[in-house]
Amino acid sequence: MTDANSNPPSQPSSPSADPVASDFDQSEHITHTLAPPITDVAGAYGVVQRVRDRLRLAVRGRDNEIELIIIALLADGHVLLEDYPGSGKTTLAKALGDSIIDDQPHDDIVTIRRIQFTPDLLPSDVTGTTIFDPNTNRFFFRPGPIFAHVVLADEINRTSPKVQSALLEAMAEKQTTVDNRTRKLDELFFVIATQNPLDLAGTFPLPSAQLDRFLFKIIMKHIDRQAELEVLASIKSRRDGAGRDLPRVTRTEIIDARRVVESQIFVHDAIREALVDIANATRSHEQVLQGVSTRALVLMIPALQARAMSQQRTYVSADDVEALSYLVFTHRLECAPGAESVEAIIRECSADALETLARKTLSA
C-alpha cells in the first residue's frame, strides 16, 4: 500500500520557491536556546528593538514601514506592500527573514521562502504536491514554499486569481489542504506580500476576501533626499555584510512576545467602543458602499496592543487608534464612484469617535 506520509531521503525544492539564505550558526542557536523565555513587556520590547535595529540598517529611510511590519508580526497579522519596482519592498521582507533564527532547525519548516508570482504559476507551486517515488514505490508530500516562518509573496498581483486564492486558507487558518489532507503551518507563519500598482500591465487585482486577510496595506512612497543619499553611500558596506553581527531573535521569542502583547497590554472598554463607533460611521457614510467589517475590528485589537508595546506602554491609547485606523481600514472599504479619498472618509468617520474617546480618557 502506498504511504502519503513518507518522505524520501532528499526532496527537490519547488521551482517556484526561492529560499532566502540565512546561515545557521550553531553557537548562536545554543545561546538563544539557553536564554530565559520572554514573559513580560520589557522582554517583548527587547525583541522589538533587535528586529528594529537590523531592519533599519538593512533598509534606509523606511522607519515608518519598519514599525508597521513589526506591529503586524507581533499582532499575528500579514502585510501587503504596494509601490512601483525598486522601492525596497523585497529588500525589507528579506531583511526580516534574516533577522529570525530558526530554533527548530531539524523540522521541515525553513525560516523564509520567497515565491515569485508569475502568470504561469500553479496553486501546487505554492502549497506543495504529492509525488510518487519509483525507488521506494511510495507517495510522499513535497512541501511548497508556504511552509516557512516568513513567506515573501513577491508581486502577488502578477499571477492569476486561482493562484492568489491558494494563499487564502493558509493566511486565514494557518493550514493548507493538498490531496484532501490538511497540514498545519508553523505557528509563527507570517506573510509579506508585495504588489505593483494596478495601472501596470499584466496585473490582476486581489479579491476582496484575500485583501481582508492582510492586517495592513502599506503604500511605499519615495524616501527623502537624505535617506536616498544614505542608501547610495552604504552600497559597499551592505554587500560586505554590515550588520550581520547585530543580535537576532528566535522564532520562539517572537511567539512569546505575541503572547505578552495579548495578555499584558491593557485595552480599555472605551477603546473598543470607539472602534465600533468608527465602523458604524463607515457603514452609514453616503459615499461608502461597504463599510468596515467585524473581522477588521477583531484584527485591530492586537494591532493596537502591539503598537502600544512597541512604544514601551502597557496600555492602548487614543493615539494608537488614530495612527492605525487608516492602515487597517483603507483596503477594506468599498467606496462609491466619484467618492473623495478613502483617507478623508476614514478621518471623517473617526473624528467623533476619537473626540469622545479623548473626553473619556481625560475624565478617567
matplotlib code that plots the C-alpha trace (Angstrom):
import matplotlib.pyplot as plt

x = [0.0, 1.3, 2.0, 1.4, 3.2, 6.5, 9.4, 12.4, 15.9, 16.0, 13.4, 14.0, 12.9, 9.9, 10.8, 8.7, 10.3, 13.4, 14.8, 16.3, 19.6, 20.1, 23.2, 22.6, 25.0, 25.1, 26.7, 24.0, 21.3, 22.7, 22.9, 19.3, 18.2, 19.6, 18.1, 15.1, 11.6, 10.0, 7.4, 7.0, 6.7, 10.4, 11.4, 9.0, 10.3, 13.8, 12.6, 11.2, 14.4, 16.6, 14.4, 14.1, 17.9, 18.5, 15.8, 16.8, 20.4, 19.2, 16.7, 17.3, 14.5, 11.8, 11.3, 7.5, 7.2, 9.5, 7.4, 4.2, 5.8, 6.9, 3.4, 1.9, 4.4, 3.6, -0.2, -0.1, -1.2, 0.0, 1.2, 0.7, 3.3, 2.5, 4.6, 6.5, 9.5, 12.7, 11.2, 12.7, 9.7, 11.6, 14.7, 12.6, 11.0, 14.3, 15.8, 13.0, 13.6, 17.3, 16.5, 14.9, 16.8, 15.2, 15.5, 13.9, 16.4, 15.6, 11.9, 10.6, 9.9, 12.5, 12.9, 11.9, 10.8, 10.3, 7.6, 7.9, 4.3, 4.1, 1.2, 2.1, 2.3, 0.1, -1.5, 0.6, 3.7, 2.6, 1.1, 3.1, 2.2, 2.1, 4.7, 5.2, 8.8, 9.5, 12.6, 10.5, 7.2, 5.5, 4.0, 5.5, 4.5, 6.8, 6.1, 5.6, 7.2, 4.2, 5.8, 8.1, 8.1, 8.1, 6.8, 7.6, 4.9, 6.6, 4.4, 1.3, -0.8, 1.2, -0.5, -4.0, -6.8, -6.8, -3.2, -3.8, -6.6, -4.2, -2.8, -6.3, -6.6, -3.0, -3.4, -6.7, -6.3, -2.5, -3.1, -3.2, -5.1, -3.4, -5.0, -7.8, -5.3, -4.9, -1.4, -0.7, 1.7, 4.1, 2.7, 4.8, 3.6, 3.8, 3.2, 4.7, 3.2, 4.3, 2.3, 2.7, 0.1, -2.8, -2.1, 0.9, 0.5, -0.1, -1.5, -4.6, -6.4, -6.6, -10.1, -11.7, -11.6, -7.9, -7.3, -9.3, -6.7, -4.0, -3.8, -2.1, -1.8, 1.2, 1.9, 5.7, 6.3, 9.7, 12.2, 13.5, 16.7, 18.9, 17.8, 18.4, 22.0, 22.5, 21.4, 23.9, 26.7, 26.0, 26.1, 29.5, 29.0, 25.8, 27.5, 30.2, 27.6, 27.4, 25.1, 25.3, 26.8, 23.7, 21.7, 18.8, 15.6, 14.4, 11.1, 10.2, 11.0, 8.6, 5.8, 6.5, 6.3, 3.0, 1.6, 2.9, 1.2, -2.1, -2.1, -0.3, -1.3, -4.5, -7.4, -10.0, -13.6, -13.7, -11.2, -13.5, -16.5, -14.5, -13.7, -17.3, -18.4, -15.9, -17.1, -20.7, -19.8, -18.2, -21.3, -23.7, -21.5, -23.2, -20.0, -19.3, -20.8, -19.3, -18.1, -15.6, -16.4, -16.4, -13.3, -11.4, -12.3, -11.1, -7.8, -7.4, -7.2, -3.9, -2.5, -3.3, -1.7, 1.4, 1.8, 1.5, 4.1, 6.5, 6.4, 7.0, 3.5, 1.3, -2.0, -3.6, -4.2, -6.3, -3.1, -2.9, -6.4, -5.8, -2.5, -3.7, -7.3, -6.4, -3.9, -6.3, -9.4, -8.4, -8.2, -11.5, -13.7, -15.6, -16.4, -18.9, -17.8, -16.7, -16.2, -13.5, -10.3, -10.5, -8.2, -10.5, -13.5, -11.8, -10.7, -14.2, -15.7, -13.1, -13.3, -16.4, -15.3, -11.8, -13.2, -15.5, -12.6, -10.4, -13.1, -13.4, -9.7, -9.5, -12.3, -10.9]
y = [0.0, 3.4, 5.9, 9.5, 10.4, 9.0, 11.2, 10.1, 10.8, 14.0, 16.2, 18.7, 22.2, 23.7, 25.5, 28.5, 28.9, 30.9, 30.0, 33.1, 32.0, 32.6, 30.9, 28.7, 29.4, 26.6, 28.7, 31.4, 28.8, 27.3, 30.8, 31.6, 28.1, 28.7, 32.2, 32.6, 32.8, 36.1, 36.7, 40.5, 43.7, 44.5, 41.3, 41.7, 45.2, 43.7, 41.5, 44.6, 46.5, 43.7, 43.4, 47.2, 47.6, 45.1, 46.3, 50.0, 49.1, 47.0, 49.5, 53.2, 55.8, 53.3, 53.7, 54.0, 50.9, 49.0, 49.9, 48.7, 45.4, 44.8, 45.6, 43.2, 40.5, 40.8, 41.1, 37.8, 39.6, 39.8, 42.8, 43.9, 46.4, 48.3, 50.6, 50.6, 48.3, 49.4, 50.9, 48.4, 46.1, 42.8, 44.0, 44.9, 41.5, 39.6, 41.6, 40.5, 36.8, 37.3, 38.7, 35.5, 32.4, 29.0, 27.5, 24.3, 23.6, 19.9, 20.3, 20.7, 24.4, 26.9, 30.5, 32.3, 31.5, 33.7, 33.0, 34.9, 35.1, 34.8, 34.3, 30.6, 29.7, 26.8, 26.5, 23.4, 25.6, 27.4, 24.8, 21.7, 18.4, 14.7, 12.9, 9.2, 7.9, 4.9, 4.0, 3.3, 2.6, 5.1, 8.6, 11.4, 15.0, 17.7, 20.9, 24.1, 27.4, 28.2, 26.0, 28.7, 31.1, 34.1, 33.9, 36.7, 36.6, 38.8, 40.6, 38.7, 40.6, 39.2, 35.8, 34.5, 34.8, 31.0, 31.0, 34.1, 32.2, 29.4, 31.7, 32.4, 29.3, 29.5, 33.1, 32.6, 29.3, 28.6, 25.4, 24.2, 21.3, 19.2, 16.0, 16.1, 16.2, 19.2, 20.1, 22.7, 25.6, 27.0, 29.0, 32.0, 31.9, 35.5, 36.7, 39.8, 40.3, 42.8, 44.1, 46.7, 49.4, 48.1, 50.5, 48.5, 46.0, 42.3, 42.8, 41.1, 42.8, 40.8, 39.6, 41.3, 38.1, 38.0, 41.7, 41.3, 38.8, 41.5, 43.5, 46.4, 47.6, 49.9, 52.2, 52.6, 56.2, 57.6, 58.1, 61.6, 63.0, 62.3, 58.7, 58.2, 59.6, 57.1, 54.3, 55.2, 55.6, 52.3, 50.1, 48.6, 48.1, 46.2, 44.0, 43.3, 42.2, 45.2, 44.5, 40.7, 40.8, 42.5, 40.2, 38.4, 36.9, 33.3, 32.0, 31.1, 34.6, 36.2, 33.8, 34.5, 38.3, 37.8, 36.2, 39.0, 41.5, 39.7, 39.1, 42.1, 45.2, 46.6, 47.6, 49.8, 49.3, 52.9, 51.8, 49.0, 51.4, 53.8, 51.1, 50.1, 53.7, 54.2, 51.0, 52.1, 55.5, 53.9, 51.7, 54.6, 57.0, 58.1, 57.6, 54.1, 51.0, 48.5, 49.6, 48.1, 44.5, 43.0, 41.0, 44.2, 45.3, 41.9, 42.3, 45.9, 45.0, 43.0, 45.6, 48.4, 46.3, 45.6, 49.3, 50.2, 47.6, 48.8, 52.2, 50.6, 51.2, 48.7, 50.2, 51.1, 54.9, 57.0, 57.8, 54.2, 54.2, 57.3, 56.0, 52.6, 53.2, 54.3, 51.5, 48.8, 50.0, 51.6, 48.4, 47.1, 50.0, 49.9, 53.5, 54.7, 56.1, 59.7, 59.5, 61.5, 59.8, 56.8, 58.5, 61.6, 59.3, 57.4, 60.6, 61.9, 58.7, 58.6, 62.2, 61.9, 58.6, 59.9, 63.1, 61.0, 58.7, 61.7, 63.0, 59.7, 59.4, 62.9, 62.1, 58.7]
z = [0.0, -0.8, 2.0, 1.5, 4.7, 3.7, 2.7, 0.6, 1.8, -0.3, -1.9, -4.6, -3.9, -5.6, -8.8, -7.8, -4.5, -3.8, -0.4, 1.1, 2.6, 6.3, 7.7, 10.6, 13.4, 15.9, 18.7, 18.2, 18.3, 21.6, 23.1, 22.4, 23.4, 26.9, 27.2, 29.5, 27.9, 27.2, 29.9, 30.3, 28.4, 28.9, 27.3, 24.5, 23.8, 23.6, 20.8, 19.0, 19.4, 18.0, 14.9, 14.5, 14.6, 11.9, 9.6, 9.9, 9.0, 6.0, 4.6, 5.0, 5.2, 5.9, 9.6, 9.4, 7.3, 9.6, 12.6, 10.9, 9.9, 13.4, 14.7, 12.2, 13.2, 16.9, 16.1, 14.1, 11.0, 7.4, 5.4, 1.8, 0.4, -2.7, -4.9, -8.2, -8.7, -7.0, -3.8, -1.4, -0.8, -1.4, 0.5, 3.5, 3.6, 3.1, 6.0, 8.3, 7.4, 8.0, 11.5, 12.7, 13.9, 13.3, 16.8, 15.4, 12.6, 12.2, 11.3, 7.7, 8.2, 6.9, 8.1, 5.0, 1.5, -1.5, -4.0, -7.3, -8.6, -12.3, -14.8, -15.3, -11.6, -10.3, -6.9, -6.2, -6.7, -3.6, -1.3, -2.4, -4.0, -3.6, -5.7, -6.4, -5.8, -8.0, -6.0, -2.9, -4.6, -2.3, -2.4, -0.5, 0.1, -1.1, 0.9, -1.1, -0.1, 2.1, 4.7, 6.2, 9.2, 6.9, 3.3, 0.9, -1.8, -4.4, -7.0, -5.9, -8.4, -11.3, -11.1, -11.7, -9.1, -8.8, -7.5, -5.3, -3.6, -2.7, -0.1, 1.4, 3.5, 4.7, 5.7, 7.4, 9.1, 9.2, 7.3, 3.8, 2.1, -0.6, -2.0, 0.7, 3.5, 5.8, 7.0, 9.7, 9.1, 11.6, 14.5, 13.5, 9.9, 8.6, 5.0, 3.5, 0.1, -2.5, -5.4, -8.2, -8.7, -10.7, -13.6, -14.6, -17.4, -16.5, -13.1, -11.5, -8.7, -5.4, -4.5, -1.5, 0.5, 0.3, 0.8, 4.0, 5.3, 5.3, 8.5, 6.7, 3.2, 3.1, 0.2, -0.1, -1.1, -2.2, 0.6, 1.2, -0.2, 2.9, 3.1, -0.6, -0.2, 2.7, 0.5, -2.1, 0.5, 2.1, -1.0, -0.3, 3.4, 2.7, 0.2, 2.8, 5.2, 7.5, 10.5, 10.4, 13.9, 15.3, 17.6, 16.0, 17.5, 17.5, 16.4, 20.0, 21.2, 18.7, 19.7, 23.4, 22.6, 20.9, 24.0, 26.1, 23.8, 24.0, 27.8, 29.3, 27.2, 28.6, 26.3, 27.9, 27.1, 25.7, 23.0, 21.9, 21.9, 19.7, 17.2, 16.9, 16.5, 13.7, 12.0, 12.2, 10.8, 7.7, 7.2, 7.2, 5.2, 2.0, -0.1, 1.2, -0.4, 2.0, 5.4, 7.9, 8.9, 12.3, 11.3, 10.8, 14.4, 15.7, 13.9, 15.1, 18.8, 18.7, 16.3, 18.8, 21.6, 19.5, 18.8, 22.4, 23.4, 20.7, 22.4, 25.8, 27.0, 28.9, 27.7, 24.4, 23.9, 21.6, 19.6, 18.7, 17.3, 15.3, 14.0, 12.8, 11.7, 8.2, 7.7, 8.9, 7.3, 4.0, 1.9, 3.4, 2.4, -0.9, -1.9, -4.4, -7.8, -7.5, -3.7, -2.0, -1.0, 1.3, 3.8, 4.0, 4.6, 7.4, 9.1, 8.9, 10.3, 13.0, 14.2, 16.5, 18.0, 18.7, 20.3, 22.5, 23.4, 24.3, 26.7, 28.4, 28.8, 30.4, 32.8, 33.8]

ax = plt.figure().add_subplot(projection="3d")
ax.plot(x, y, z, "-o")
ax.set_aspect("equal")
plt.show()
